[in-house]
């Protein structure tokens, strides 16, 4: 397939064209450039990008499955990007998020793509942003990004998504402690999943306290929701909150502000990514002793540019 | 750190009602350790569901596992479903408890490789490697 065929396929919502276009970007294929340059920007602007993040086992995939069901009941076309980690040893990966979403496998308006991090550490993969834009261009009005199971520092989702939900579950207390100086401070929505399990009330109270503190600091809308994703409970209320935040942020210009910032940072990411091989070569050539202060050497290398 | 360049993507799935997934998971892990990105779709899938997932995930090969004796019907059904989805180019490999006399039937029905109990795992990985290379070259 050439790029014209692929672009036509995206317009026609051909699942193969969507999948091929994402692969081209993921593999750094030169054909990807002409596709990415010709996407439908107005569709991209209109789409809602919802981030789902949280520690491993909190129920992100199960929740995502229920969110798909709800949006589908409203006739929306949904894109899902589900990210799992690559092995640091072999570079391979098991992409297993789709198992929880197989009930939608035969629905042409649920576009699911599993992606591996391929060495990136922020909880997403480098091609996530492009995959979002490709899905939006193929008519997906709602795009869900499910991150890898996160620890403390996987903040990429906050900048890429319009709205980010942090999914927590009782019994993962140690993880919450670890995240306190992180995602809890920036997520738009705190979801207490497995709300039927022991400890959920306590967790919800803790989260309410976090939300109250942030509201008092006037850090925007921050809401706590309780769900039992495995039974579909609480999903509707949660998505009403999402819709409310979306409306408010679109009116206040917050969404556009976030997207502009996200754009700048994504460009920066790629600039760094693309110049890495050149820098590595310069470093290797400039000094064979490998001794001395690395920062000073970096300053010297930049002077040579 | 693992390199960020091209990786082969494959799908491992179990069609039909057979819930014994030890073999499928073993192969998925072995492929992961050999550097493949493995989309695992779990047990009790219809051939159509597997084909739709293979298309959306843009995999270069599909691996099926069956331990229940239904391979003669289900493996070719996945090949057919891929063809109907416009993805007849994606090679299908299969393994499980498969009698020797069934292997030629399966190959005639378009299954490119068939593995039985005792097939060395290296041979299986190599077969996936070759199937992916052939597919990307096509």
Interface residues (C-beta under 8 A of the other chain):
Chain A: X15 X16 X18 X19 X20 X22 X23 X27 X28 X86 X87 X88 X89 X90 X91 X92 X93 X94 X95 X96 X98 X99 X102 X105 X106 X111 X112 X113 X114 X116 X118 X119 X120 X126
Chain B: X1 X2 X3 X4 X5 X6 X7 X9 X28 X29 X31 X32 X33 X34 X35 X36 X37 X38 X39 X40 X41 X42 X45 X48 X49 X52 X53 X55 X56 X57 X58 X85 X86 X87
